[in-house]
Amino acid sequence: MMRPQFLLLLPLASMLMAWSWGAKPPEFMRDPSKTHKDFPRKTHMCGIGSSTASAAGAEKNARADMARQISSKLHGEATAVLTTSVHGKKTASSQDSVEKVVESFAAQEDLVPYMKTVYSWEPRGKYKQYMAYSCMSRADAGDAILARVAPTRAQLSKAAELAAKANIKPSVSGYAVQYASAQRAHAVLFKDWVRLRVVSPQKAQRLEFEMHKLTYLRSTAADWRRNQRISVVVDQTSGNQAAAVRGKIQQALQILDVLATGPGKSCKDPDGSTHVLTVTPANRCKRGPAVLQCQIDFEIHIEHCESSDVSAGRVENMSFSGTDNRYDEKQAQDRAWGKVTSEGLVPGLKKILGTQIPLD
């Protein structure tokens, strides 16, 4: 016969079992569209994670959920800002450039310290897994990004300051060097600016203020380019290819938004040219086990006629090569010359000319 005390406990145990079985996590942990009242979307980003193994696993998955949210939004934000760039100039957003912005922050590892677990759930009832609700303060994460990019922001500001002084002097080569420095800093900051637009739009405005400095530099750089005239001289060792090389160099300069004045004059007889660009092609052939391969590259020497500043380098492109499996050197060389294009010359020319003329 059951004791009276035990009979009294049965209803209580049944109630506890029913409560335990009916227990469920709060709505903000079950429905991603809901938020915790203390962590609204305007001020925080939050993620939900679960694990059948441990609470630590659930917390890790909640952080991963936040990282996925950021990466997903980065893709859309990068597409938007690359279509209409920060400096107001229309640009085409390629899938490759968008992916590079997203991939650079795929793990969001530097933001992990700011992702805090604010609510946990242990297995009970029909929810037989650990759950975690983690949130990140947008303001704190934004400040962390701004602190990390502070040296690059300083580089951009310093380059803008020195470019302004070179413009007053005036010195086209001095302006070109600082303009290139500002562009490099801007390219680095651009990725963080896109991420700040996702993580903390308010903090993004502070970085955008710095980035706008390139806008003013770009306008002045265009004025400088319009005032430059480059005389192209091709070394006669290129034989009957000299005229073709000159034409392709001139077309490449047009792509770079710089005016080429035609057949070369020296700085002693500039004929209105501001610079003289001397090009010396080299056609090197190498015999392999089955083919003869000839590779063309170009020694470049550019002199500023007024200041006598000089820059030099080599323009190389792996596509400027030709092969012949019969070891016919002339055939291989002709094929190599045929591979030379103005578009292929642009990257190498830009690297060398960018120390003398402010190029975009």
Contacts in CASP RR format, 6 or more apart in sequence:
PFRMAT RR
TARGET T0000
AUTHOR 0000-0000-0000
METHOD contacts of the structure
MODEL  1
MMRPQFLLLLPLASMLMAWSWGAKPPEFMRDPSKTHKDFPRKTHMCGIGS
STASAAGAEKNARADMARQISSKLHGEATAVLTTSVHGKKTASSQDSVEK
VVESFAAQEDLVPYMKTVYSWEPRGKYKQYMAYSCMSRADAGDAILARVA
PTRAQLSKAAELAAKANIKPSVSGYAVQYASAQRAHAVLFKDWVRLRVVS
PQKAQRLEFEMHKLTYLRSTAADWRRNQRISVVVDQTSGNQAAAVRGKIQ
QALQILDVLATGPGKSCKDPDGSTHVLTVTPANRCKRGPAVLQCQIDFEI
HIEHCESSDVSAGRVENMSFSGTDNRYDEKQAQDRAWGKVTSEGLVPGLK
KILGTQIPLD
20 124 0 8 1.000
20 125 0 8 1.000
21 125 0 8 1.000
21 126 0 8 1.000
22 125 0 8 1.000
22 126 0 8 1.000
23 124 0 8 1.000
23 125 0 8 1.000
23 127 0 8 1.000
24 30 0 8 1.000
24 126 0 8 1.000
24 127 0 8 1.000
25 121 0 8 1.000
25 127 0 8 1.000
25 131 0 8 1.000
26 36 0 8 1.000
26 119 0 8 1.000
27 34 0 8 1.000
28 34 0 8 1.000
28 35 0 8 1.000
28 36 0 8 1.000
28 46 0 8 1.000
28 119 0 8 1.000
28 133 0 8 1.000
29 48 0 8 1.000
29 119 0 8 1.000
29 121 0 8 1.000
29 131 0 8 1.000
29 133 0 8 1.000
32 47 0 8 1.000
32 48 0 8 1.000
35 41 0 8 1.000
35 46 0 8 1.000
36 46 0 8 1.000
36 118 0 8 1.000
36 119 0 8 1.000
36 133 0 8 1.000
36 135 0 8 1.000
38 118 0 8 1.000
39 46 0 8 1.000
39 118 0 8 1.000
39 135 0 8 1.000
42 138 0 8 1.000
43 137 0 8 1.000
43 138 0 8 1.000
43 139 0 8 1.000
44 135 0 8 1.000
44 136 0 8 1.000
44 137 0 8 1.000
44 138 0 8 1.000
45 66 0 8 1.000
45 69 0 8 1.000
45 70 0 8 1.000
45 135 0 8 1.000
45 136 0 8 1.000
45 138 0 8 1.000
45 141 0 8 1.000
45 199 0 8 1.000
46 66 0 8 1.000
46 118 0 8 1.000
46 133 0 8 1.000
46 134 0 8 1.000
46 135 0 8 1.000
46 136 0 8 1.000
47 62 0 8 1.000
47 63 0 8 1.000
47 65 0 8 1.000
47 66 0 8 1.000
47 69 0 8 1.000
47 133 0 8 1.000
47 134 0 8 1.000
47 135 0 8 1.000
48 62 0 8 1.000
48 65 0 8 1.000
48 131 0 8 1.000
48 132 0 8 1.000
48 133 0 8 1.000
49 58 0 8 1.000
49 59 0 8 1.000
49 61 0 8 1.000
49 62 0 8 1.000
49 64 0 8 1.000
49 65 0 8 1.000
49 131 0 8 1.000
49 132 0 8 1.000
49 133 0 8 1.000
49 134 0 8 1.000
50 58 0 8 1.000
50 61 0 8 1.000
50 129 0 8 1.000
50 130 0 8 1.000
50 131 0 8 1.000
50 132 0 8 1.000
51 57 0 8 1.000
51 58 0 8 1.000
51 60 0 8 1.000
51 61 0 8 1.000
51 129 0 8 1.000
51 130 0 8 1.000
52 123 0 8 1.000
52 128 0 8 1.000
52 129 0 8 1.000
52 130 0 8 1.000
53 130 0 8 1.000
54 130 0 8 1.000
55 120 0 8 1.000
55 122 0 8 1.000
55 130 0 8 1.000
55 132 0 8 1.000
57 130 0 8 1.000
57 132 0 8 1.000
58 120 0 8 1.000
58 121 0 8 1.000
58 129 0 8 1.000
58 130 0 8 1.000
58 131 0 8 1.000
58 132 0 8 1.000
59 117 0 8 1.000
59 120 0 8 1.000
59 132 0 8 1.000
59 134 0 8 1.000
61 132 0 8 1.000
62 115 0 8 1.000
62 117 0 8 1.000
62 132 0 8 1.000
62 133 0 8 1.000
62 134 0 8 1.000
63 112 0 8 1.000
63 115 0 8 1.000
63 134 0 8 1.000
65 134 0 8 1.000
66 108 0 8 1.000
66 111 0 8 1.000
66 115 0 8 1.000
66 134 0 8 1.000
66 136 0 8 1.000
67 106 0 8 1.000
67 107 0 8 1.000
67 108 0 8 1.000
67 111 0 8 1.000
70 105 0 8 1.000
70 108 0 8 1.000
70 111 0 8 1.000
70 195 0 8 1.000
70 198 0 8 1.000
70 199 0 8 1.000
71 102 0 8 1.000
71 105 0 8 1.000
71 106 0 8 1.000
71 108 0 8 1.000
73 198 0 8 1.000
74 101 0 8 1.000
74 102 0 8 1.000
74 105 0 8 1.000
74 194 0 8 1.000
74 195 0 8 1.000
74 198 0 8 1.000
75 98 0 8 1.000
75 102 0 8 1.000
76 98 0 8 1.000
77 194 0 8 1.000
77 197 0 8 1.000
77 198 0 8 1.000
78 93 0 8 1.000
78 97 0 8 1.000
78 98 0 8 1.000
78 101 0 8 1.000
78 102 0 8 1.000
78 194 0 8 1.000
79 93 0 8 1.000
79 98 0 8 1.000
81 193 0 8 1.000
81 194 0 8 1.000
81 197 0 8 1.000
82 91 0 8 1.000
82 92 0 8 1.000
82 93 0 8 1.000
82 94 0 8 1.000
82 97 0 8 1.000
82 98 0 8 1.000
82 101 0 8 1.000
83 90 0 8 1.000
83 91 0 8 1.000
83 92 0 8 1.000
83 93 0 8 1.000
84 90 0 8 1.000
84 91 0 8 1.000
85 91 0 8 1.000
86 190 0 8 1.000
86 193 0 8 1.000
86 208 0 8 1.000
86 211 0 8 1.000
86 212 0 8 1.000
86 215 0 8 1.000
87 211 0 8 1.000
87 212 0 8 1.000
87 214 0 8 1.000
87 215 0 8 1.000
87 218 0 8 1.000
88 215 0 8 1.000
89 218 0 8 1.000
101 190 0 8 1.000
101 191 0 8 1.000
101 194 0 8 1.000
104 191 0 8 1.000
105 191 0 8 1.000
105 195 0 8 1.000
110 144 0 8 1.000
110 145 0 8 1.000
110 148 0 8 1.000
111 136 0 8 1.000
111 141 0 8 1.000
111 144 0 8 1.000
111 199 0 8 1.000
113 144 0 8 1.000
114 136 0 8 1.000
114 137 0 8 1.000
114 140 0 8 1.000
114 141 0 8 1.000
114 144 0 8 1.000
115 134 0 8 1.000
115 135 0 8 1.000
115 136 0 8 1.000
116 134 0 8 1.000
116 135 0 8 1.000
116 136 0 8 1.000
117 132 0 8 1.000
117 133 0 8 1.000
117 134 0 8 1.000
118 133 0 8 1.000
118 134 0 8 1.000
118 135 0 8 1.000
119 132 0 8 1.000
119 133 0 8 1.000
120 130 0 8 1.000
120 131 0 8 1.000
120 132 0 8 1.000
120 133 0 8 1.000
121 127 0 8 1.000
121 130 0 8 1.000
121 131 0 8 1.000
121 132 0 8 1.000
122 130 0 8 1.000
123 129 0 8 1.000
123 130 0 8 1.000
138 199 0 8 1.000
138 200 0 8 1.000
138 202 0 8 1.000
138 203 0 8 1.000
139 200 0 8 1.000
139 202 0 8 1.000
139 203 0 8 1.000
141 199 0 8 1.000
141 200 0 8 1.000
142 196 0 8 1.000
142 199 0 8 1.000
142 200 0 8 1.000
142 203 0 8 1.000
143 203 0 8 1.000
145 192 0 8 1.000
145 195 0 8 1.000
145 196 0 8 1.000
145 199 0 8 1.000
145 200 0 8 1.000
145 203 0 8 1.000
146 196 0 8 1.000
146 203 0 8 1.000
146 206 0 8 1.000
146 207 0 8 1.000
148 192 0 8 1.000
149 188 0 8 1.000
149 189 0 8 1.000
149 192 0 8 1.000
149 207 0 8 1.000
152 185 0 8 1.000
152 188 0 8 1.000
152 189 0 8 1.000
153 185 0 8 1.000
153 189 0 8 1.000
153 207 0 8 1.000
153 210 0 8 1.000
155 181 0 8 1.000
155 184 0 8 1.000
155 185 0 8 1.000
156 182 0 8 1.000
156 185 0 8 1.000
156 186 0 8 1.000
156 189 0 8 1.000
156 210 0 8 1.000
156 211 0 8 1.000
156 213 0 8 1.000
156 214 0 8 1.000
157 210 0 8 1.000
157 213 0 8 1.000
159 178 0 8 1.000
159 179 0 8 1.000
159 181 0 8 1.000
159 182 0 8 1.000
159 185 0 8 1.000
160 178 0 8 1.000
160 182 0 8 1.000
160 213 0 8 1.000
160 214 0 8 1.000
160 216 0 8 1.000
160 217 0 8 1.000
162 174 0 8 1.000
162 178 0 8 1.000
163 174 0 8 1.000
163 175 0 8 1.000
163 178 0 8 1.000
163 179 0 8 1.000
163 182 0 8 1.000
163 217 0 8 1.000
163 220 0 8 1.000
166 174 0 8 1.000
166 175 0 8 1.000
166 177 0 8 1.000
166 178 0 8 1.000
167 175 0 8 1.000
167 220 0 8 1.000
171 307 0 8 1.000
172 224 0 8 1.000
172 227 0 8 1.000
172 228 0 8 1.000
172 274 0 8 1.000
172 304 0 8 1.000
172 356 0 8 1.000
172 357 0 8 1.000
172 358 0 8 1.000
173 304 0 8 1.000
173 307 0 8 1.000
173 309 0 8 1.000
173 355 0 8 1.000
173 356 0 8 1.000
173 357 0 8 1.000
175 220 0 8 1.000
175 221 0 8 1.000
175 224 0 8 1.000
175 358 0 8 1.000
176 224 0 8 1.000
176 354 0 8 1.000
176 355 0 8 1.000
176 356 0 8 1.000
176 357 0 8 1.000
176 358 0 8 1.000
176 359 0 8 1.000
177 355 0 8 1.000
179 217 0 8 1.000
179 221 0 8 1.000
179 358 0 8 1.000
180 354 0 8 1.000
180 355 0 8 1.000
180 358 0 8 1.000
180 359 0 8 1.000
182 213 0 8 1.000
182 214 0 8 1.000
182 217 0 8 1.000
183 214 0 8 1.000
183 360 0 8 1.000
186 211 0 8 1.000
186 214 0 8 1.000
189 207 0 8 1.000
189 210 0 8 1.000
189 211 0 8 1.000
190 211 0 8 1.000
192 207 0 8 1.000
193 204 0 8 1.000
193 207 0 8 1.000
193 208 0 8 1.000
193 211 0 8 1.000
196 203 0 8 1.000
196 204 0 8 1.000
196 207 0 8 1.000
197 204 0 8 1.000
217 358 0 8 1.000
218 360 0 8 1.000
220 358 0 8 1.000
221 358 0 8 1.000
221 359 0 8 1.000
221 360 0 8 1.000
222 257 0 8 1.000
222 360 0 8 1.000
224 357 0 8 1.000
224 358 0 8 1.000
225 257 0 8 1.000
225 258 0 8 1.000
225 357 0 8 1.000
225 358 0 8 1.000
225 359 0 8 1.000
226 259 0 8 1.000
227 274 0 8 1.000
228 258 0 8 1.000
228 259 0 8 1.000
228 274 0 8 1.000
228 275 0 8 1.000
228 357 0 8 1.000
229 259 0 8 1.000
229 260 0 8 1.000
229 261 0 8 1.000
229 272 0 8 1.000
229 273 0 8 1.000
229 274 0 8 1.000
229 275 0 8 1.000
230 253 0 8 1.000
230 258 0 8 1.000
230 259 0 8 1.000
230 260 0 8 1.000
230 261 0 8 1.000
230 273 0 8 1.000
230 274 0 8 1.000
230 275 0 8 1.000
230 276 0 8 1.000
230 277 0 8 1.000
230 302 0 8 1.000
231 260 0 8 1.000
231 261 0 8 1.000
231 262 0 8 1.000
231 263 0 8 1.000
231 264 0 8 1.000
231 265 0 8 1.000
231 270 0 8 1.000
231 271 0 8 1.000
231 273 0 8 1.000
231 275 0 8 1.000
231 276 0 8 1.000
231 277 0 8 1.000
232 246 0 8 1.000
232 247 0 8 1.000
232 249 0 8 1.000
232 250 0 8 1.000
232 253 0 8 1.000
232 260 0 8 1.000
232 261 0 8 1.000
232 262 0 8 1.000
232 263 0 8 1.000
232 264 0 8 1.000
232 277 0 8 1.000
232 279 0 8 1.000
233 263 0 8 1.000
233 264 0 8 1.000
233 265 0 8 1.000
233 266 0 8 1.000
233 276 0 8 1.000
233 277 0 8 1.000
233 278 0 8 1.000
233 279 0 8 1.000
234 242 0 8 1.000
234 243 0 8 1.000
234 245 0 8 1.000
234 246 0 8 1.000
234 249 0 8 1.000
234 279 0 8 1.000
234 281 0 8 1.000
235 242 0 8 1.000
235 278 0 8 1.000
235 279 0 8 1.000
235 280 0 8 1.000
235 281 0 8 1.000
236 242 0 8 1.000
237 280 0 8 1.000
237 281 0 8 1.000
238 245 0 8 1.000
238 280 0 8 1.000
238 281 0 8 1.000
241 281 0 8 1.000
241 337 0 8 1.000
244 337 0 8 1.000
244 340 0 8 1.000
245 279 0 8 1.000
245 281 0 8 1.000
245 298 0 8 1.000
245 340 0 8 1.000
246 262 0 8 1.000
246 263 0 8 1.000
246 279 0 8 1.000
247 342 0 8 1.000
248 340 0 8 1.000
248 341 0 8 1.000
248 342 0 8 1.000
248 345 0 8 1.000
249 260 0 8 1.000
249 277 0 8 1.000
249 279 0 8 1.000
249 342 0 8 1.000
249 345 0 8 1.000
249 349 0 8 1.000
250 260 0 8 1.000
250 262 0 8 1.000
251 342 0 8 1.000
252 342 0 8 1.000
252 343 0 8 1.000
252 344 0 8 1.000
252 345 0 8 1.000
252 346 0 8 1.000
252 349 0 8 1.000
253 259 0 8 1.000
253 260 0 8 1.000
253 277 0 8 1.000
253 349 0 8 1.000
254 260 0 8 1.000
255 342 0 8 1.000
255 343 0 8 1.000
255 346 0 8 1.000
256 346 0 8 1.000
256 349 0 8 1.000
256 350 0 8 1.000
256 353 0 8 1.000
256 359 0 8 1.000
257 359 0 8 1.000
257 360 0 8 1.000
258 353 0 8 1.000
258 357 0 8 1.000
258 359 0 8 1.000
260 277 0 8 1.000
261 271 0 8 1.000
261 272 0 8 1.000
261 273 0 8 1.000
264 273 0 8 1.000
264 276 0 8 1.000
265 271 0 8 1.000
265 272 0 8 1.000
265 273 0 8 1.000
265 276 0 8 1.000
266 276 0 8 1.000
267 273 0 8 1.000
267 276 0 8 1.000
267 303 0 8 1.000
267 305 0 8 1.000
267 308 0 8 1.000
270 276 0 8 1.000
270 305 0 8 1.000
273 305 0 8 1.000
274 304 0 8 1.000
274 305 0 8 1.000
274 306 0 8 1.000
275 302 0 8 1.000
275 303 0 8 1.000
275 304 0 8 1.000
275 305 0 8 1.000
275 356 0 8 1.000
275 357 0 8 1.000
276 302 0 8 1.000
276 303 0 8 1.000
276 305 0 8 1.000
277 300 0 8 1.000
277 301 0 8 1.000
277 302 0 8 1.000
277 353 0 8 1.000
278 300 0 8 1.000
278 301 0 8 1.000
278 302 0 8 1.000
278 303 0 8 1.000
279 298 0 8 1.000
279 299 0 8 1.000
279 300 0 8 1.000
279 301 0 8 1.000
280 298 0 8 1.000
280 299 0 8 1.000
280 301 0 8 1.000
281 296 0 8 1.000
281 297 0 8 1.000
281 298 0 8 1.000
281 299 0 8 1.000
282 296 0 8 1.000
282 297 0 8 1.000
282 298 0 8 1.000
282 299 0 8 1.000
283 294 0 8 1.000
283 295 0 8 1.000
283 296 0 8 1.000
283 333 0 8 1.000
283 336 0 8 1.000
283 337 0 8 1.000
284 294 0 8 1.000
284 295 0 8 1.000
284 297 0 8 1.000
285 292 0 8 1.000
285 293 0 8 1.000
285 294 0 8 1.000
285 295 0 8 1.000
285 329 0 8 1.000
285 332 0 8 1.000
285 333 0 8 1.000
286 292 0 8 1.000
286 293 0 8 1.000
286 294 0 8 1.000
286 295 0 8 1.000
287 293 0 8 1.000
287 327 0 8 1.000
290 325 0 8 1.000
291 323 0 8 1.000
291 324 0 8 1.000
291 325 0 8 1.000
291 327 0 8 1.000
292 323 0 8 1.000
292 324 0 8 1.000
292 325 0 8 1.000
292 327 0 8 1.000
292 328 0 8 1.000
292 329 0 8 1.000
292 332 0 8 1.000
293 321 0 8 1.000
293 322 0 8 1.000
293 323 0 8 1.000
293 332 0 8 1.000
294 321 0 8 1.000
294 322 0 8 1.000
294 323 0 8 1.000
294 329 0 8 1.000
294 332 0 8 1.000
294 333 0 8 1.000
294 335 0 8 1.000
294 336 0 8 1.000
295 318 0 8 1.000
295 320 0 8 1.000
295 321 0 8 1.000
295 322 0 8 1.000
295 336 0 8 1.000
296 320 0 8 1.000
296 321 0 8 1.000
296 336 0 8 1.000
296 337 0 8 1.000
296 339 0 8 1.000
296 340 0 8 1.000
297 314 0 8 1.000
297 315 0 8 1.000
297 316 0 8 1.000
297 317 0 8 1.000
297 320 0 8 1.000
298 314 0 8 1.000
298 315 0 8 1.000
298 316 0 8 1.000
298 345 0 8 1.000
299 312 0 8 1.000
299 313 0 8 1.000
299 314 0 8 1.000
300 312 0 8 1.000
300 313 0 8 1.000
300 314 0 8 1.000
300 315 0 8 1.000
300 348 0 8 1.000
300 349 0 8 1.000
300 352 0 8 1.000
301 310 0 8 1.000
301 311 0 8 1.000
301 312 0 8 1.000
301 313 0 8 1.000
302 310 0 8 1.000
302 311 0 8 1.000
302 312 0 8 1.000
302 352 0 8 1.000
302 353 0 8 1.000
302 356 0 8 1.000
303 309 0 8 1.000
303 310 0 8 1.000
304 310 0 8 1.000
304 356 0 8 1.000
309 356 0 8 1.000
311 352 0 8 1.000
311 353 0 8 1.000
311 354 0 8 1.000
311 355 0 8 1.000
311 356 0 8 1.000
312 352 0 8 1.000
313 352 0 8 1.000
315 345 0 8 1.000
315 348 0 8 1.000
315 349 0 8 1.000
315 352 0 8 1.000
316 348 0 8 1.000
317 344 0 8 1.000
317 345 0 8 1.000
317 347 0 8 1.000
317 348 0 8 1.000
319 339 0 8 1.000
319 341 0 8 1.000
319 344 0 8 1.000
320 336 0 8 1.000
320 339 0 8 1.000
320 340 0 8 1.000
320 344 0 8 1.000
321 336 0 8 1.000
321 339 0 8 1.000
322 332 0 8 1.000
322 333 0 8 1.000
322 335 0 8 1.000
322 336 0 8 1.000
322 339 0 8 1.000
323 332 0 8 1.000
323 335 0 8 1.000
324 331 0 8 1.000
324 332 0 8 1.000
324 335 0 8 1.000
350 359 0 8 1.000
353 359 0 8 1.000
END
